[in-house]
Every structure is written in structure tokens, then in C-alpha cells.
Amino acid sequence: MISGKMLLTIGDKTHEVTSGDSWNIPSNITHKAEVLEGSVAVEVFSPCRKEYMD
């Protein structure tokens, strides 16, 4: 997370994330984010997700 604040739910656990935090979301796990203030986050996918290419 570059800046801001979010509530990030991964599976059945919710975490407040802020600048400098990082996380991993395993495949096929339900997840959601609630933005609490203007935020900038970097997403990295491995393997590459073809639907995001173009």
C-alpha cells in the first residue's frame, strides 16, 4: 500500500491496512476492500492474469 487506508477482508478475516502494508491473497479466496480514505495500492499477479493484458 503506497498511501491511504482500507479495510481489507480476506476470507473471514478483516484487517485495517495503511501506507507501507502488504498482503497476499491466495487463489480462490473471497476478498474485498473498503476504502476508508483516498488510497493508492499496487497489485501484482503471479502468474500473470491474461484478462488484465492489453
LINZITA-V115497 format. One record per residue. N is the residue number from 1. RES is the residue in one letter. PSI is psi in degrees with one decimal (NA if undefined). BURIAL is # if it has 24 or more other C-alpha atoms within 12 Angstrom, else .. D_CENTER is the distance of its C-alpha to the mean C-alpha in Angstrom with 1 decimal. Layout:
# LINZITA-V115497
N_RES_PSI_BURIAL_D_CENTER + N_RES_PSI_BURIAL_D_CENTER
This chain:
# LINZITA-V115497
1_M_125.1_#_8.1 + 2_I_-47.4_._11.4 + 3_S_162.2_._12.5 + 4_G_-164.7_._12.3 + 5_K_134.0_._11.2 + 6_M_155.4_#_8.9 + 7_L_119.5_._9.4 + 8_L_120.1_#_6.7 + 9_T_123.1_._8.8 + 10_I_113.5_._8.9 + 11_G_-124.6_._12.5 + 12_D_13.6_._14.7 + 13_K_135.3_._13.2 + 14_T_135.6_._11.6 + 15_H_141.7_._10.7 + 16_E_122.5_._11.1 + 17_V_143.2_#_9.1 + 18_T_-178.7_._11.1 + 19_S_130.2_._12.3 + 20_G_-14.1_._12.5 + 21_D_156.3_._10.0 + 22_S_163.9_._8.0 + 23_W_165.9_._6.8 + 24_N_132.8_._7.8 + 25_I_110.2_._7.6 + 26_P_155.7_._11.3 + 27_S_143.7_._13.0 + 28_N_22.7_._14.2 + 29_I_128.9_._12.2 + 30_T_136.4_._11.6 + 31_H_157.9_._8.3 + 32_K_159.6_._7.7 + 33_A_136.2_._6.7 + 34_E_114.9_._10.0 + 35_V_123.6_._10.5 + 36_L_-25.5_._13.4 + 37_E_161.9_._14.5 + 38_G_127.5_._14.1 + 39_S_150.9_._11.0 + 40_V_122.2_._10.3 + 41_A_149.8_._7.2 + 42_V_127.2_._8.0 + 43_E_135.3_._6.8 + 44_V_130.2_._9.5 + 45_F_133.7_._11.0 + 46_S_120.0_._14.0 + 47_P_166.6_._16.3 + 48_C_138.5_._16.0 + 49_R_112.6_._15.3 + 50_K_-33.2_._18.6 + 51_E_-14.3_._17.6 + 52_Y_0.0_._15.7 + 53_M_144.7_._18.8 + 54_D_NA_._21.6
